[in-house]
Amino acid sequence: MPCDTRIPVGMTQEQRKTQIQQALERLEAAISNGSVSVAIGTNGAVAFQGWNDRDNVTDVCAFRALTVKSSFALRRAVATAEARYGRKVNLAAVAAGTHSHDGGQTWASGH
């Protein structure tokens, strides 16, 4: 997973994997309780609004991981966001790494 390619100094790969998993669990819980929502850019890219305890896990990486997991909370949040924004998530934009660093206010291509 792209989230674990940059391991902080002093951390093992296993520790980073655990840290990522815990961040994803917190995100999924926050999506479930409504404190985090999905934003969809004009190109169909996604970002998480209100996600602050991310441990350097990017929105696009988290979206991919929760999609693979078939997270019900994410699927429900995406359906809500698609209705709110009037557009669908574009999986090509997600695959390209298009992302936001500010909860969906601005967007950048994959870098």
N, C-alpha and C positions, 0 to 999 in steps of 0.2 A: 504494500500500500504506500502511496506517495507520502503519507503522513510520517512514516518512520524513516525516511531517507536522511533526515537531519537530526542526528542524535546529539543532545546537549553534552557538553564536556562533563565527564565524571559519571555519566549514565550509561548503563549497558543497553544493548538492543532489547533484551527481555524487559528491563525496567521501562523502556520507552513504550514497548507494546502494551504493557500494563497501564501506563499513564494514558495512552491513547484510548484504550478500552474503557477506562474509568471516565474519561472526558465524553466519550460517546454515550455511555450510560446516563451521565448527568444531562447531556443534551436531550436524549430521548425522553427522560423524565420531565424536563422543562418544556418540551414540545407538548407532552401529554397534559401537563397542568396549565398550559396556555401562557406561560411566562416567556416563551420563545416562539416566534412565528416565522414563516417562510416568506421571503420577498422574491419576486420574479422580475428580472430585468426585461427591457424591451426586446432583447435578443433571446429570451427564454432561460438565461442563466439564473442560478439560485443563490440566495444568501440567507443567513439566519439573523433575524432581528431580535436583539435582547440577549444574545448568547455571549456572556462575558467570561466564564470560567472554562476556557477552551484549551488551555495547556498547549498553545501553539499548534492546534489542529485547525486546518483551514476549513472554511465552509464547504468547498467543493469536495474535499476529501471526506468530510463527515457525511455529506449528502450521498456520496458513492457508497460508503460503508453501510449506512442505514438502508440504502436501496437494496444492496446485496442481501442484507439481513431481512428484507421485506418488512420493515418496521411499520406496524399499523399506525403508530403516532405520526410518522413522517407521511405516510400515504394520506391520512386524514388532513394533515396540515397543508400538503401540496394541493389537494382538492379544494380546500378553502381558499388558498392563495390564488389558484387558477380562476376561481369564480370572482374573487375580489379584483384581480388585475385584468381579467378578461383575456388572458393568454395562457398557453400551455408551457410547461417546462420543456425546454429544448435539450434533449439528451446530447445532441452534437455540441452544443455550447458547453454543457457540463463536461463532456469528454475532452473538449479543447482546453479546459481549465479556466474558462472565463469566470471571473470571481469579483467579489467586492470586499474591501477592507473596512467598510463602514456600515455594514448591515443593509446594503442595497441602495445607498444614496448615489454612489458612483461605481463604475464597473471597469475592470481591466482585463485585457486578454491574458491567457496563461503565461506565466513567467516563472 
